[in-house]
Amino acid sequence: MTLSEFVRAKRNSVKLTQPELAVKAGVGVRFVRELEQGKETLRLDKVNQVLQLFGHEMGPVELKHVD
């Protein structure tokens, strides 16, 4: 599941519109729209503002080296 799919699914599960999510997270509607559309360049602090509403956050994840 991609980040955009995750956010959209979580938003829908709590029956919020994009504008409602934006207000609750303290970000703009445009940011929520771009996040759900999978824009590749987004501010991590704002992404985490949205994810915190759902009890999650993004951070560094160790990659498993594949030979």
C-alpha positions as CSV (number, residue, x, y, z in Angstrom):
1,M,0.0,0.0,0.0
2,T,1.4,3.4,-0.9
3,L,1.3,6.4,1.4
4,S,-1.4,8.1,-0.7
5,E,-3.6,5.0,-0.6
6,F,-3.0,4.7,3.2
7,V,-4.0,8.3,3.9
8,R,-7.1,8.1,1.6
9,A,-8.2,4.8,3.2
10,K,-7.7,6.2,6.8
11,R,-9.5,9.4,5.9
12,N,-12.4,7.4,4.4
13,S,-12.6,5.1,7.3
14,V,-13.3,8.0,9.7
15,K,-15.6,9.6,7.2
16,L,-13.7,12.8,6.7
17,T,-13.6,14.9,3.6
18,Q,-10.3,16.3,2.3
19,P,-11.1,19.8,3.7
20,E,-12.1,18.3,7.1
21,L,-8.8,16.4,7.3
22,A,-6.9,19.5,6.3
23,V,-8.4,21.5,9.1
24,K,-7.9,18.8,11.7
25,A,-4.3,18.3,10.7
26,G,-3.5,22.0,10.3
27,V,-2.5,21.8,6.7
28,G,-4.0,23.1,3.5
29,V,-6.6,21.3,1.4
30,R,-4.1,21.5,-1.5
31,F,-1.5,19.6,0.6
32,V,-4.0,16.8,1.4
33,R,-5.0,16.6,-2.3
34,E,-1.4,16.3,-3.4
35,L,-0.7,13.8,-0.7
36,E,-3.6,11.6,-1.8
37,Q,-2.5,11.9,-5.4
38,G,0.9,10.6,-4.6
39,K,3.0,13.8,-5.2
40,E,6.6,12.8,-4.8
41,T,7.9,16.0,-3.2
42,L,6.1,16.8,0.0
43,R,7.3,18.3,3.3
44,L,7.9,15.5,5.8
45,D,6.8,17.6,8.7
46,K,3.4,18.2,7.1
47,V,3.0,14.5,6.1
48,N,3.6,13.6,9.8
49,Q,1.0,16.2,10.8
50,V,-1.6,14.3,8.8
51,L,-0.3,10.8,9.8
52,Q,-0.4,11.7,13.5
53,L,-4.2,12.0,13.4
54,F,-4.2,8.2,12.6
55,G,-1.5,7.3,15.1
56,H,1.4,7.0,12.6
57,E,4.4,8.8,11.5
58,M,7.1,8.5,8.8
59,G,10.7,8.3,9.5
60,P,13.9,6.5,8.4
61,V,13.5,2.8,7.7
62,E,16.5,0.6,7.3
63,L,16.7,-1.0,3.8
64,K,17.5,-4.7,3.6
65,H,20.4,-5.1,1.3
66,V,19.7,-7.6,-1.4
67,D,22.7,-9.2,-3.2
